[in-house]
Amino acid sequence: MNQLFFTPNIENGLARLDEEESRHLLTVLRRQPGDPLQITDGKGNFYDAEITEAGKKYAMVRILNTISTPEPPARLHIAIAPTKQIERLEWFLEKATEIGIQEITPLLCRRSERTTIRHDRLEKILVSAMKQSLQSRLPHLNALTPFKQCVQRATESRRLIAWCPETALPPLKTQLHGVADTLILIGPEGDFAPEEVTLAENCGFSGVSLGPTRLRTETAGLVAVMQVAFQTT
């Protein structure tokens, strides 16, 4: 599989690629009807297909074969405060998707540097990273969510909050015993406010450390993803 295309629009053995995917397929790669290609629906399936119709703004393909991939043994959910420089959050999204993550929540905290995001742009970054890393599952990107709402609605059996108190917290890796759905909270550059930490603890979250140095938000997020991913592989 050299190149992967994405579309959720698959029905009755046919798939329709959107304008952007179609332009790359037909204009950049100069593919023609009858040519083969590989696509994913982002829901755990790969498809061998062939082009049946090349329109100006779309391409239709016929599904020839379906390969379903297994669900991950556990879900990893990172809730992370968007960075002031949005490119740093975009970098995190790209790398976390490449490594393997199932859900991401942009987190609105008391000390957040950014209070708005472009959800459609961030979604495109996830799709691109999924295709580049030849994966079949697109991480779910939630809307920008207030901290209180996120912690009170958490359903994961393992709930962790990474922050930097004066006294040392247990390292993240020591809290990853067994396989379990995991939610890790990553705060803004100014860290979580004390009342946010208290609220999280009251909602069943345990404090963890991501290392001996103070990390930027996007670095902390990626360190968390890597430690969980390597623990479950």
C-alpha positions as CSV (number, residue, x, y, z in Angstrom):
1,M,0.0,0.0,0.0
2,N,1.8,3.1,-1.3
3,Q,-0.9,5.7,-0.9
4,L,-4.1,5.7,1.0
5,F,-7.3,7.7,0.3
6,F,-10.1,8.4,2.7
7,T,-13.8,8.6,2.4
8,P,-16.6,7.7,4.9
9,N,-19.1,7.7,1.9
10,I,-19.2,4.0,1.1
11,E,-22.5,2.3,0.3
12,N,-23.6,-0.8,-1.7
13,G,-20.1,-1.5,-2.9
14,L,-19.4,2.0,-4.2
15,A,-17.5,4.9,-2.7
16,R,-17.4,8.6,-3.5
17,L,-14.3,10.7,-2.9
18,D,-14.7,14.3,-2.0
19,E,-13.3,17.2,-4.1
20,E,-10.0,17.4,-2.3
21,E,-9.3,13.6,-2.5
22,S,-10.5,13.4,-6.1
23,R,-8.3,16.3,-7.2
24,H,-5.2,14.6,-5.7
25,L,-6.2,11.3,-7.3
26,L,-7.1,12.5,-10.8
27,T,-5.1,15.8,-11.3
28,V,-2.0,15.2,-9.3
29,L,-1.5,11.5,-9.7
30,R,-3.3,11.4,-13.1
31,R,-5.2,8.2,-12.3
32,Q,-7.9,7.1,-14.8
33,P,-11.1,5.0,-14.7
34,G,-10.0,1.3,-14.3
35,D,-6.9,2.2,-12.2
36,P,-6.7,0.5,-8.7
37,L,-6.4,2.4,-5.4
38,Q,-6.6,1.7,-1.7
39,I,-9.1,3.6,0.6
40,T,-10.2,3.6,4.2
41,D,-13.4,4.7,5.9
42,G,-11.6,5.7,9.0
43,K,-13.7,3.2,11.0
44,G,-11.3,0.2,10.9
45,N,-11.6,-0.9,7.3
46,F,-9.2,-0.9,4.3
47,Y,-10.6,-1.4,0.8
48,D,-9.1,-2.4,-2.5
49,A,-11.0,-0.5,-5.2
50,E,-10.9,0.7,-8.7
51,I,-11.9,4.0,-10.3
52,T,-15.2,3.8,-12.2
53,E,-16.0,7.5,-12.8
54,A,-13.8,10.6,-12.9
55,G,-15.8,13.9,-12.6
56,K,-14.6,17.4,-12.3
57,K,-15.1,17.6,-8.5
58,Y,-15.5,13.9,-7.5
59,A,-14.4,10.4,-8.3
60,M,-16.5,7.2,-7.9
61,V,-14.8,3.9,-7.1
62,R,-16.0,0.3,-6.9
63,I,-15.0,-1.8,-3.9
64,L,-13.2,-5.0,-4.8
65,N,-12.1,-6.3,-1.4
66,T,-12.5,-5.3,2.2
67,I,-10.0,-5.8,5.0
68,S,-11.2,-5.2,8.5
69,T,-8.7,-4.4,11.3
70,P,-9.2,-5.3,14.9
71,E,-10.2,-2.8,17.6
72,P,-7.3,-1.6,19.8
73,P,-7.2,-3.4,23.1
74,A,-7.9,-0.2,25.0
75,R,-8.8,3.4,24.0
76,L,-6.5,6.3,24.7
77,H,-8.1,9.7,25.1
78,I,-6.0,12.8,25.5
79,A,-7.7,16.1,26.7
80,I,-5.2,18.9,26.0
81,A,-5.4,22.7,26.2
82,P,-4.9,24.3,22.8
83,T,-1.7,26.2,22.5
84,K,-1.4,30.0,21.8
85,Q,0.5,29.1,18.6
86,I,-2.0,26.7,17.0
87,E,0.8,25.1,14.9
88,R,2.1,23.5,18.0
89,L,-1.3,21.8,18.7
90,E,-1.5,20.8,15.1
91,W,1.9,19.2,15.4
92,F,0.7,17.2,18.4
93,L,-2.4,16.0,16.6
94,E,-0.3,14.8,13.6
95,K,2.2,12.9,15.7
96,A,-0.3,11.5,18.2
97,T,-2.3,10.1,15.2
98,E,0.8,8.6,13.7
99,I,1.7,6.8,16.9
100,G,-1.9,5.8,17.7
101,I,-4.7,7.5,19.7
102,Q,-8.4,7.0,19.7
103,E,-9.9,10.3,21.0
104,I,-8.7,13.9,21.5
105,T,-10.5,16.7,23.4
106,P,-9.3,20.3,23.1
107,L,-9.6,21.4,26.7
108,L,-10.7,24.9,27.8
109,C,-9.0,25.7,31.1
110,R,-8.9,28.7,33.4
111,R,-5.4,29.5,32.2
112,S,-5.9,28.6,28.5
113,E,-3.8,30.6,26.1
114,R,-6.4,30.0,23.3
115,T,-10.1,29.9,23.6
116,T,-11.2,29.1,20.0
117,I,-10.2,26.5,17.5
118,R,-11.0,25.7,13.8
119,H,-12.4,22.2,14.2
120,D,-12.5,21.6,10.4
121,R,-8.8,22.4,10.0
122,L,-7.8,20.2,12.9
123,E,-9.9,17.4,11.5
124,K,-8.1,17.6,8.2
125,I,-4.8,17.3,10.0
126,L,-6.0,14.1,11.6
127,V,-7.2,12.7,8.3
128,S,-3.8,13.5,6.6
129,A,-1.8,11.9,9.4
130,M,-4.0,8.8,9.3
131,K,-3.5,8.4,5.6
132,Q,0.3,9.1,5.8
133,S,0.8,6.5,8.5
134,L,-1.4,4.0,6.6
135,Q,-4.0,3.5,9.4
136,S,-7.6,2.5,9.2
137,R,-9.0,4.4,12.2
138,L,-9.5,8.1,12.4
139,P,-9.2,9.5,15.9
140,H,-12.4,11.2,17.2
141,L,-11.9,14.9,17.7
142,N,-14.3,16.5,20.2
143,A,-15.3,20.1,20.3
144,L,-13.5,22.5,22.5
145,T,-14.7,21.5,26.0
146,P,-14.7,23.3,29.3
147,F,-12.5,21.6,31.9
148,K,-15.4,21.0,34.4
149,Q,-17.6,19.4,31.7
150,C,-14.7,17.1,30.6
151,V,-13.8,15.7,34.0
152,Q,-17.4,15.3,35.2
153,R,-18.4,13.4,32.1
154,A,-15.3,11.1,31.9
155,T,-16.1,7.4,31.6
156,E,-12.7,5.9,31.3
157,S,-11.7,3.5,34.0
158,R,-8.2,5.0,34.2
159,R,-8.2,8.8,34.7
160,L,-5.0,10.8,35.1
161,I,-4.1,14.4,35.3
162,A,-0.5,15.5,34.4
163,W,0.6,18.6,36.3
164,C,3.6,20.1,38.1
165,P,3.1,20.5,41.9
166,E,5.9,21.3,44.3
167,T,5.9,17.8,45.6
168,A,6.8,14.9,43.3
169,L,4.0,12.9,41.7
170,P,4.3,9.3,40.6
171,P,5.6,8.8,37.0
172,L,2.9,8.1,34.4
173,K,4.5,4.7,33.5
174,T,4.0,3.5,37.1
175,Q,0.2,4.0,36.7
176,L,-0.2,2.0,33.5
177,H,-0.8,-1.5,35.0
178,G,-2.8,-3.7,32.8
179,V,-4.9,-2.7,29.7
180,A,-7.6,-0.1,30.4
181,D,-9.3,2.8,28.6
182,T,-7.3,5.8,29.6
183,L,-8.0,9.6,29.8
184,I,-5.0,11.9,30.4
185,L,-5.5,15.6,31.0
186,I,-2.7,17.9,29.7
187,G,-2.9,21.6,30.8
188,P,-1.9,24.9,29.3
189,E,1.6,26.5,29.6
190,G,0.6,28.0,33.0
191,D,-0.5,24.6,34.3
192,F,-3.9,23.7,35.7
193,A,-5.3,26.0,38.3
194,P,-5.5,24.5,41.9
195,E,-9.2,24.3,41.8
196,E,-9.1,22.4,38.5
197,V,-6.8,19.8,40.1
198,T,-9.1,19.5,43.1
199,L,-12.1,19.0,40.9
200,A,-10.3,16.4,38.8
201,E,-9.3,14.5,41.9
202,N,-12.8,14.6,43.2
203,C,-13.9,13.1,39.9
204,G,-11.5,10.1,40.2
205,F,-8.4,11.5,38.5
206,S,-4.9,10.7,39.9
207,G,-2.0,13.1,39.5
208,V,1.0,11.9,37.4
209,S,4.4,13.2,36.4
210,L,5.6,13.1,32.8
211,G,9.3,13.5,33.7
212,P,11.8,15.5,35.7
213,T,11.7,18.6,33.4
214,R,8.9,21.1,32.7
215,L,7.5,20.3,29.2
216,R,5.6,22.4,26.7
217,T,2.0,21.5,26.3
218,E,2.3,19.7,23.0
219,T,5.5,17.9,24.2
220,A,3.7,16.7,27.3
221,G,0.8,15.4,25.2
222,L,3.1,13.5,23.0
223,V,5.1,12.0,25.9
224,A,1.8,10.7,27.3
225,V,0.8,9.2,24.1
226,M,4.1,7.4,23.6
227,Q,4.3,6.0,27.1
228,V,0.8,4.6,26.8
229,A,1.4,3.3,23.3
230,F,4.6,1.6,24.2
231,Q,3.1,0.1,27.3
232,T,0.3,-1.6,25.3
233,T,2.5,-2.9,22.5
